[in-house]
């Protein structure tokens, strides 16, 4: 390899790192909030889904504890 090619590589690698870092900063400042909101919305939906099972289980246990009066 020639000295010129080696020098070019030493310039291109840091330049690629700089461009990557600037791209990441741009992504964090512009788009990260959108992804966080979607994640929060998804987690909230999943928690509601889990709570619906807990509520159903509580209703089932409550119904099991209260015997049905056959004369009523």
N, C-alpha and C positions, 0 to 999 in steps of 0.2 A: 504494500500500500504506500501511496505517496504521502508526503508530509501535508500536502494541501487537503487530501481526503481525510486524514486523521484530524486536522484542524477543523474541517467541516463537521465531522461527527461531534467533536467537543463543543461546537456551537449548537448543533441541532438537538442534542439530548437535553440540555438545560432549557432550550427554547420550547421543546415539547412539554417539559414539566411545567413551565410558566403558563403555557396556553391551557394545560389541564387544570392548573390551580385557578386560573381566572374563570374557566368554564364552571368549575365547582362553586366558586364564590357567586357567580351569576345564578346558578341553579338554586343555591341556598337562599339568596336574597329574593328571587322572583317566584320560585315554584314550590319551595318546601312547605309553606303554609297550606297550600292546596292539598298536598299529600297528607299532612298532619290532620287536617279536617276530615278527610276521607277515612283515615285510620280511626279517629275518634268516633266517627259516625258508625263505623263497622263494629268497633268494640262495644259501643252502646247498644247496638242492635243485638249483638251476641249476648250481652248481659240480660236484656229483656227476654230473649229466648230462654236463657237458663232460668230466669225468675218465673217464667210461665210453667216450667216443670215443677219448681218448688211450690208454687201456688196450687197446682193440681194435686201434688202429693199431700199438701196440707188439707185440701178439701177431701181427698180420699180417706185420710186418717180420721178426720172429723166425722165423716159419714160412717166410718166403721165403728167409732166410739159411741155414737148415738144409735141405739137399737131402734128399729122401726116398730111402732106400736101397732099390732095387727087389728086392734079394736077401733082405732081412730079412722 
